[in-house]
Amino acid sequence: MLAACAGAPPTTPAAATPTATKAAPRIPEQVSNPAWEADMQRFEAADAQSPPPRGGVLFIGSSSIRFWDTLAQDFPGVPVINRGFGGSELRDSTWYADRILVPYAPRQILIYAGDNDLNSGRTPRQLHADFIAFVERVRRDLPKAKIAYISNKPSPSRAQLLSVQREANTLIAAEAKRLGVDYIDIFTPMLDASGQPDESLFIEDRLHMNRAGYVTWQRVIAPYLK
């Protein structure tokens, strides 16, 4: 547009190809639900109004991140960005990385995803593969960004998943060590004395956390922030 207004010969900028030309994702292989497009547009509208700081600390993933309304207060002095979208699975954040991750050029990325994946029937080994794909996607464009994976949490309403969550967490913890990614164990601190999900950390639906649950997350995650 500037070239046309100035009467200069037309040029083709390097960034002329819009992201909208990206092929639609395959459902559910690449993206778990097409509804996430609305969330992406909501984030982009918010960014246009108030661009997040570059070089911040980005929290992404499913509803446990989305509903963390006190994220900034819980980590004072840390330039946090919350881009959680409820119900999402790990591969969703990988697919949409060019829209909710790369543009912010964060210094650190903390992701919570896997809980919904296992509940929808994805296996621990599939989740392990999805974790590797996420790390590879981040490092393609942001090789210097630190990555931290927040383990699957034990929820009372999904107590039947405890064994597969343990298996998935073990696989990802070992892979994280190999890849130089921080693995944050949130599973163990959220169990009660009998080894079951601690009911006192959850709201009535027994899936999403109350303030006590987020205080536990704040305490466990704080030492990992860069």
C-alpha positions in Angstrom: 0.0 0.0 0.0 2.8 2.4 0.9 4.5 1.7 -2.4 1.3 2.4 -4.4 0.7 5.7 -2.5 4.2 6.9 -3.1 4.2 5.9 -6.8 7.1 3.5 -6.3 7.3 0.3 -8.3 5.4 -2.6 -6.7 7.3 -4.8 -4.4 6.6 -8.2 -2.8 7.4 -8.1 0.9 8.7 -11.2 2.6 5.7 -11.3 4.9 3.1 -10.9 2.1 1.8 -14.5 2.5 -1.0 -14.3 5.1 -1.4 -17.0 7.7 -4.9 -17.5 6.5 -3.5 -19.5 3.5 -2.5 -22.3 5.8 -4.4 -25.4 5.0 -7.3 -26.3 7.3 -6.3 -28.8 10.0 -7.4 -32.4 9.8 -9.8 -33.3 12.6 -9.0 -35.0 14.9 -5.5 -35.9 13.7 -4.0 -32.4 13.8 -6.5 -30.5 15.9 -9.0 -32.0 18.3 -11.9 -29.5 17.6 -12.5 -26.9 14.9 -14.1 -24.7 17.6 -10.6 -23.5 18.6 -10.5 -21.2 15.6 -12.9 -18.9 17.5 -10.5 -18.8 20.4 -7.6 -17.9 18.1 -9.6 -15.0 16.7 -10.4 -13.9 20.2 -6.7 -13.9 21.1 -5.8 -12.0 18.0 -8.4 -9.3 18.6 -7.1 -8.9 22.2 -3.6 -8.7 20.9 -4.6 -6.0 18.5 -6.1 -3.9 21.3 -3.2 -4.5 23.8 -0.2 -6.3 22.4 1.5 -8.6 25.0 5.1 -7.9 25.8 7.7 -9.8 23.8 10.1 -11.9 25.8 7.5 -12.7 28.4 6.5 -16.0 30.1 3.8 -17.7 28.2 1.3 -20.1 29.8 -0.7 -22.1 27.2 -2.8 -25.2 27.3 -6.3 -26.3 28.4 -8.8 -25.0 31.0 -6.5 -25.2 34.0 -4.5 -22.5 32.3 -7.5 -20.6 30.9 -9.2 -20.3 34.3 -6.0 -19.2 36.1 -7.4 -15.7 36.6 -4.9 -14.8 39.2 -1.9 -15.7 37.1 -0.3 -12.3 37.1 -0.9 -11.8 40.9 0.5 -15.2 41.7 3.8 -14.4 39.9 4.4 -10.7 40.6 7.1 -9.1 38.6 6.9 -11.8 35.9 5.5 -10.7 32.5 3.1 -13.5 32.2 0.8 -14.1 29.2 -2.2 -16.4 29.5 -3.3 -18.1 26.2 -5.1 -21.1 27.6 -8.2 -22.4 25.7 -10.5 -24.7 27.6 -10.9 -28.2 26.4 -7.8 -28.2 24.2 -5.4 -31.0 23.7 -1.6 -30.9 23.3 -1.5 -31.1 19.6 -3.9 -28.1 19.4 -1.2 -25.9 20.8 1.3 -27.3 18.3 -1.0 -26.6 15.4 -1.8 -23.1 16.5 1.7 -22.2 17.6 2.1 -19.7 14.8 -0.8 -17.7 16.2 -0.6 -18.1 20.0 3.1 -18.7 20.6 5.6 -17.6 18.0 4.2 -14.0 17.6 5.0 -13.3 21.3 8.6 -14.4 21.1 8.4 -15.6 24.8 11.5 -16.3 26.8 9.7 -19.2 28.4 6.7 -21.4 27.6 4.8 -23.4 30.2 2.2 -25.8 28.8 -0.4 -27.8 30.5 -2.1 -30.3 28.2 -2.7 -34.0 28.2 -5.5 -34.3 30.6 -8.2 -33.9 28.0 -6.2 -36.0 25.5 -6.2 -39.1 27.7 -9.9 -38.5 28.6 -10.8 -38.5 24.9 -9.0 -41.8 24.4 -5.5 -40.8 23.3 -2.9 -43.3 24.6 0.1 -42.4 26.8 2.4 -43.2 23.8 0.4 -40.9 21.5 0.6 -38.2 24.1 4.4 -38.8 24.4 4.7 -38.4 20.6 2.5 -35.2 20.7 4.9 -33.8 23.4 7.9 -34.4 21.1 6.1 -32.7 18.2 5.3 -29.7 20.4 8.9 -29.3 21.5 10.1 -29.6 17.9 7.6 -27.0 16.7 8.6 -24.5 19.4 12.3 -24.9 18.7 11.8 -24.5 14.9 11.0 -20.8 15.4 12.1 -20.1 19.0 15.3 -22.1 19.6 16.3 -20.1 22.6 12.9 -20.2 24.4 12.9 -22.3 27.6 10.1 -24.9 27.7 8.4 -26.4 30.8 5.8 -29.1 30.7 3.3 -29.2 33.5 2.4 -32.9 34.2 -1.2 -34.3 34.0 -3.1 -33.5 37.2 -5.2 -36.0 39.1 -8.8 -34.9 39.1 -11.5 -36.6 41.3 -13.9 -36.7 38.3 -11.3 -38.5 36.2 -9.9 -40.8 38.9 -10.3 -43.7 36.4 -7.4 -42.1 34.4 -4.9 -42.2 37.2 -3.0 -45.3 35.8 -2.7 -43.9 32.3 -1.8 -40.5 33.6 1.0 -42.0 35.6 2.2 -43.8 32.5 2.0 -40.7 30.3 3.7 -38.6 32.9 6.6 -41.1 33.2 7.1 -41.2 29.5 7.1 -37.5 29.1 9.3 -36.9 32.2 12.0 -39.1 30.7 11.6 -37.5 27.2 11.7 -34.0 28.8 15.1 -34.8 30.4 16.4 -36.1 27.1 15.3 -32.9 25.3 16.3 -30.4 27.9 12.8 -29.5 28.8 11.7 -28.8 32.4 9.2 -31.3 33.7 7.0 -30.0 36.5 5.4 -32.7 38.6 2.0 -31.4 39.6 0.5 -34.9 39.9 2.1 -35.9 43.2 1.3 -32.7 45.2 -2.4 -33.0 44.2 -2.9 -36.5 45.8 -4.3 -36.9 49.3 -2.8 -39.2 52.0 -4.6 -42.2 50.4 -3.0 -41.6 47.0 -6.3 -40.3 45.4 -7.0 -36.9 44.0 -7.3 -34.3 46.8 -11.0 -33.3 46.7 -10.1 -30.1 48.7 -8.3 -28.6 45.6 -11.3 -28.7 43.3 -14.6 -26.9 42.7 -18.0 -28.7 42.6 -17.4 -30.3 39.1 -14.4 -32.1 40.7 -12.4 -31.4 37.5 -11.4 -27.7 37.7 -9.4 -26.2 40.5 -10.4 -23.9 43.3 -8.1 -21.3 44.8 -6.4 -23.9 47.0 -5.6 -25.8 43.8 -4.0 -22.8 42.2 -2.1 -22.0 45.3 -0.6 -25.5 45.0 0.3 -24.8 41.4 1.8 -21.5 42.2 4.0 -23.0 44.9 5.2 -25.9 42.6 5.7 -23.9 39.5 7.4 -20.7 40.9 10.9 -22.3 41.2 10.8 -23.1 37.5 10.1 -19.6 36.2 13.1 -18.2 34.3 
